[in-house]
Structure formats: structure tokens, C-alpha cells
Amino acid sequence: MKRSAAEIVREYGPFPGVDSVNGLTYDGEKVWFAAGDRLIALDPASGKTLRSIDIAAHAGTAFDGKHLFQIAEDRIQKIDPKTGHVLATIPAPGGGRDSGLQSLRHRGHLERR
């Protein structure tokens, strides 16, 4: 694998009321980040926050092209980014000790809540 130095092109933050970022994903337009008790949407061009979803957001955030996925304690939640509603949940494999989530490119099956 060929390696090269990364170039930082832009930095964001700090954000009011955000102590740490627990997960991060990009939906093609907005950057979403997990901030403990909410998911926050950020405009990458301006660096301004656009909206937030009040939901447990403890670790790992991903986007599959249609839905957001967020680790909350011992479960992974499937979230409609337009409404903020949790559509389904599955148990997280680490039983509450999970720390990250890979962006999803294929559809999996989630149990209905």
C-alpha cells in the first residue's frame, strides 16, 4: 500500500454545548456527528450547524445512502435523517463496549422496534 502524508484542508469547531465528538459520517451533503445526547448536522462548506436530532449518540455513526445508523449504549439504531425517528434497532455486538461503526453500503435487516 502506497502511503502519503494527509493534508488538512479545513477544521471545524469548537461547537457550543459539545464536549466531544463520538462518531462522524457524511451523507453527500452534510457531515453528521454524534455528540452524546444528539446527532448534529454540519454544513461542510460554511462550518455552521444546520440542525440536530435529540437521540443517544454515544459512539459510531454511519450513513448507508438513505439512513443514519448510530450506536446508543448496547444497540445500533436506524434513523430517518429527515424526521429523526428511530425506525429499527439491533443489539450492538460489543454489548455496550462498542466504539465505532463502519459506513454501510449494503442493506442489512434490522428488527422493528
N, C-alpha and C positions, 0 to 999 in steps of 0.2 A: 504494500500500500504506500503510495506516494504521500508524503506529509509536507505541509507548508504552514507558515505562520498565519494565524487568523488576523483579520483586520476588523477592528471595532468601528462601525460606521455611525452608530448612534447609541446613546444611553438614555434611559428613561428613569423618572423618579427623582427624589422620593415622592410618595403619594400620601396625602393626608389620611390618617387612620389606618395605614397599612404598616404593620411591624415586620412582616416577612412575606415573601412570595413562595408558595408551596408547590406550584405547578404552573406550566405555561404551554399554550398551544396557539396556533394561527389558523383561522378559518378561511383564509383567502382574502379577507378584508380587514378583520380586526384581530388584534392579539388579545387572548383571554388569559387571565392569570388568577390563580387561587390565592385567596388572602384570608384563610382561617374560617370566617363565617360568611363569605361571599365570593362569587366569581365576578371579576371586573373585566369589562371590555375596554380596550385601549385603541385609539386611532394611531397606527404606527407613523403616519405622516406628520401629525401635529404633536403627538405625545400626550394628548388630552384623553382623560377617561370619558367614555361615552355613556355607559350605563353599568349597573351591577345587578346581580341576581343574588338574593338572600338565600344561601344554601351552604351547608357544611362543605368546606373545601380545604381538607387537611393535607393532602398530598396528591401528586399526579393529576394532570389534566390532559385530555386528548380530544381530537375532533376527527370524525370519520367522513366528512364531506356533507353531513346533514345534522348530526347530533354532537353535543358535547358529552364527554364522559369524565366523571370526577370521583376520586376516592374520598370517601367520607367515613372515617373510623374503620369499620370492618366490612365495608361494602363499596361497590362501584355503582354509581348512579348514572343512568342515561337521561340526558336533559335536553329538552327542546330549547334551543337558544333564543327563539323568538318569544316564547311565553315564559320561560324559566321553570316550567313544570317538569317534575321528575316523572318520566314515562315508565321506567322499569329499574330494577336493581338486581344485582347478583352479589354473592359473597366475594370479598376480595381474597385472593389466595393466601396472603400473609396473615389473615385473621386480625387485622388492625395494626400490623407492623409494616405495612407496605409503604414505599417511599416514592414510587414513580409509576408512570403509565405511558406506554408507547402509543403514538398516534395510530389509529386504526384505519386500515384501507379496505377491509372487507367487513361484511355484515355478520355479526355473531347473533346468537339467540340469547335474549335476556328475559327473565321471568317478569311477569307483570307484578306490580306492587300489590 
